[in-house]
Amino acid sequence: MPKTIDICMPTYNGSKWIKETFSSIFNQSFQDYRIIISDDNSTDDTLEVISSIKDKRIKVYRNLQNLGYGRNLQQLRKLSSADIIFLMGQDDILLKDALLKTYNAFSLSEEIGAVTRPYYWFDEDLRRPVRAVLPYSEEKDAAISVLDGKKETLKIFESVGQLSGLAYRRQYMDTDFHSDVFPAHIYPFAAIAKKYKIVFLKDFTIAVRIASSQTRLEPRIYSISPVLSWVEMFNDVYKEPEYAQVRRDGIEQICTHFMGLVQLKNYSTYKNLLREILIMAKLWPKNLLNIQFWFFSLGALVVPRRILRWMADNYKRRILSRKLERLPIQL
């Protein structure tokens, strides 16, 4: 049974939202944790805001220079000494009993190496999801493996794009966080999944804030191909012959994630968008026969950014949000 949890939070210029994040942590039923913060040399008043929160469980460290997302996570791993490393974004919200449910999942067996969860994105209203990753099972927490089959592999990796709420048994982490921004926190998770079971919680434990996402605010992160970064992760972590099917399923999943092209058009450059389309076609040639590939590719290339951004945002706010009104969330 695990004994301790370190909530590891990489911060950078997050003063606008971080008090809400801390509030959601302090409101948890499970209270036996530390909050370890590695600030990546913020230029705003993030550290001052954190200092105003008086709680002895908060441990703050500041990088003397900006390391970037992946290397900052590496710092957090070095600073943590707990049985469980629980990742938390500076702007996201923990839902009711999130820590307790995660802790209990690890308590099921020593064979549990990591925990993932369903979560949703919100725009202005925390109570109004606009997009969601659904649970593997609505009935029970499920202990699954990438070796169980394609369904399990796809579901696990669908759930790990956001760092908040992912939890790792620290002693099983034989692979460090990576420097590539998109799969940075996924490398150790994927490596653990080779040898150990992953618990996919049935309950939503995380609400992800859209407004502050670096995928919208930091166009430079797209200078390295998101698709290629993921593909390299699958090729690196699952390079052994016995994981050939896992590798293939993962690469297919990322190379057919066509909605990512809309994201690139809206928040990156035309050059990077064209690069991503060509990479998807080269790495997964079946895309050339896929109508959806051409629909998203040509649409992203042709439709003006301001119109496409309006279409994407309104689709989430007016259509997806209605479909998700009955989502079983507990604040």
Stockholm file with secondary structure:
# STOCKHOLM 1.0

chainA/1-331         MPKTIDICMPTYNGSKWIKETFSSIFNQSFQDYRIIISDDNSTDDTLEVISSIKDKRIKVYRNLQNLGYGRNLQQLRKLSSADIIFLMGQDDILLKDALLKTYNAFSLSEEIGAVTRPYYWFDEDLRRPVRAVLPYSEEKDAAISVLDGKKETLKIFESVGQLSGLAYRRQYMDTDFHSDVFPAHIYPFAAIAKKYKIVFLKDFTIAVRIASSQTRLEPRIYSISPVLSWVEMFNDVYKEPEYAQVRRDGIEQICTHFMGLVQLKNYSTYKNLLREILIMAKLWPKNLLNIQFWFFSLGALVVPRRILRWMADNYKRRILSRKLERLPIQL
#=GR chainA/1-331 SS CCCCEEEEEEESSCTTTHHHHHHHHHTCSCCCEEEEEEECCCSSSHHHHHHTSCCTTEEEEECSSCCCHHHHHHHHHHHCCSSEEEECCTTCEECTTHHHHHHHHHTTCTTEEEEECCEEEESSCTTSEEEEECCSCSSSCEEECGGGCHHHHHHHHHSCSSCTTCEEEGGGCCSCCCSSTTTTTHHHHHHHHHHSEEEECSSCCEEEESTTCHHHHCGGGGGSCHHHHHHHHHHHHTCSGGGHHHHHHHHHHHHTCTHHHHHHHHHSCHHHHHHHHHHHHHHCGGGGGCHHHHHHHHHHHHSCHHHHHHHHHHIIIIIIHHHTTTCCCCC
#=GC SS_cons         CCCCEEEEEEESSCTTTHHHHHHHHHTCSCCCEEEEEEECCCSSSHHHHHHTSCCTTEEEEECSSCCCHHHHHHHHHHHCCSSEEEECCTTCEECTTHHHHHHHHHTTCTTEEEEECCEEEESSCTTSEEEEECCSCSSSCEEECGGGCHHHHHHHHHSCSSCTTCEEEGGGCCSCCCSSTTTTTHHHHHHHHHHSEEEECSSCCEEEESTTCHHHHCGGGGGSCHHHHHHHHHHHHTCSGGGHHHHHHHHHHHHTCTHHHHHHHHHSCHHHHHHHHHHHHHHCGGGGGCHHHHHHHHHHHHSCHHHHHHHHHHIIIIIIHHHTTTCCCCC
//
